[in-house]
Amino acid sequence: MNKNLLIVLAVILVAVIGLLLFSQSGMPADYNQAPQATVEENSVVVVLNELNDSGESGTATLVEKDGKVEVTVDMLGAPAGVVQPSHIHTGDCANTGAVVYPLEFPTDGQAVTTLPVGFDELKAQQPLLINVHKSTTLASVYVSCGELEL
């Protein structure tokens, strides 16, 4: 085999191993949070990362309108016809606290809820997270979670 090809393969292997180790450092094995993106000044997208090998991930888009926040949950991989409780909790995805705001329960991965508060009040209550549960009968199992940062 060509010596240059062996060097290139070795460099690629070291890079892949480094990326794998870096992507999993400091977080539970089941939780790799993707970045959150601010879409506009009055809206935020929270990435809902898969938990517990659920195959479910998605987004929660929060938009402030007339002093109230509308939360739209859109899940990928959600089971058809299954109602999945979702909430805004205190804490972070590694340490989920009490429910602060119940959300409309997504069915087929989608739901919209209007909260009685604006971004300023949500910001004052941080740290907050949004999570989705497996079902109404298996509510103790989280299928996805994302941290809300305003």
C-alpha positions in Angstrom: 0.0 0.0 0.0 1.2 3.5 -0.8 2.9 5.2 2.2 1.1 8.5 1.5 -2.3 6.7 1.5 -1.4 5.1 4.9 -0.6 8.5 6.4 -3.9 10.0 5.1 -5.9 7.1 6.5 -4.1 7.5 9.9 -4.9 11.2 10.0 -8.6 10.5 9.2 -8.8 7.8 11.9 -7.3 10.1 14.6 -9.7 12.9 13.6 -12.7 10.7 13.8 -11.7 9.3 17.2 -11.1 12.8 18.4 -14.5 14.0 17.2 -16.3 11.1 18.8 -14.6 11.7 22.2 -15.2 15.4 22.0 -18.9 15.1 21.1 -19.6 12.9 24.2 -17.5 14.6 26.8 -19.2 16.1 29.8 -22.8 14.9 29.0 -24.7 11.8 29.9 -24.3 9.1 27.3 -27.9 9.5 26.2 -27.8 13.3 25.8 -26.0 15.3 23.1 -27.6 18.7 22.9 -27.6 20.4 19.5 -27.3 24.2 19.5 -30.3 26.4 19.9 -30.9 29.0 17.2 -32.5 32.4 17.6 -34.7 32.9 14.5 -35.8 36.5 15.0 -35.9 39.0 17.9 -39.3 37.8 19.0 -38.9 34.1 18.4 -36.6 31.3 19.6 -36.2 27.7 18.4 -35.4 25.1 21.0 -33.9 21.9 19.6 -35.5 18.9 21.3 -32.9 16.2 21.4 -33.6 12.5 21.5 -33.5 10.7 24.9 -33.7 7.1 25.9 -33.1 5.7 22.4 -36.6 7.0 21.5 -35.9 7.9 17.9 -37.8 11.1 18.6 -36.3 14.6 18.2 -37.7 17.9 17.0 -38.1 21.6 17.8 -40.2 23.9 19.9 -40.6 27.3 18.3 -41.5 30.1 20.7 -42.9 33.3 19.3 -44.0 36.3 21.4 -47.2 37.9 20.2 -49.0 40.7 22.1 -47.2 39.8 25.4 -47.9 36.1 25.2 -45.7 33.3 24.0 -47.0 30.7 21.5 -45.1 27.4 21.6 -45.2 25.1 18.6 -43.9 21.6 19.1 -42.9 19.7 16.0 -41.5 16.2 16.5 -39.8 13.8 14.1 -40.2 10.1 14.7 -43.3 10.5 16.9 -45.5 7.4 16.9 -48.8 7.8 14.9 -51.9 8.4 17.0 -50.0 8.5 20.4 -50.7 11.4 22.7 -47.4 12.5 24.3 -47.4 14.9 27.3 -45.1 17.9 27.0 -44.2 20.6 29.5 -41.9 23.5 30.3 -40.0 22.5 33.5 -37.5 24.2 35.7 -33.9 23.0 35.5 -31.9 21.5 32.6 -32.2 18.3 30.7 -29.8 16.5 33.1 -31.8 17.7 36.1 -35.5 18.1 35.3 -37.4 20.1 38.0 -41.1 20.9 38.5 -43.5 21.6 35.7 -43.9 25.4 35.3 -46.2 25.4 32.2 -48.1 22.4 30.8 -48.1 22.4 27.0 -50.8 21.0 24.7 -50.0 17.3 24.3 -48.6 16.6 20.8 -50.4 14.0 18.8 -48.7 12.7 15.8 -45.8 14.9 16.8 -47.4 18.3 16.6 -49.1 20.8 19.1 -49.5 24.5 19.7 -49.9 26.2 23.1 -50.3 29.8 24.0 -48.7 30.7 27.4 -50.1 33.5 29.5 -46.7 35.1 29.8 -44.1 36.9 27.6 -40.4 36.3 27.1 -39.4 38.7 29.9 -41.3 36.5 32.5 -39.9 33.3 31.0 -36.4 34.7 31.1 -36.9 35.6 34.8 -37.8 32.0 35.6 -34.8 30.4 33.9 -33.3 27.8 33.9 -36.1 26.2 31.9 -36.4 23.2 29.7 -39.0 21.7 27.4 -39.5 17.9 27.3 -41.8 15.4 25.7 -42.9 12.2 27.4 -43.4 8.8 25.8 -47.2 8.7 26.4 -49.8 9.4 29.0 -49.4 6.0 30.5 -45.5 6.1 30.4 -45.2 9.8 31.4 -42.0 9.0 33.5 -40.1 8.2 30.3 -38.8 11.3 28.4 -38.3 10.9 24.7 -36.8 14.3 24.0 -35.6 17.4 25.8 -34.3 20.9 25.0 -33.1 23.7 27.2 -34.8 27.1 26.8 -32.3 30.0 26.8 -33.6 33.5 26.4 
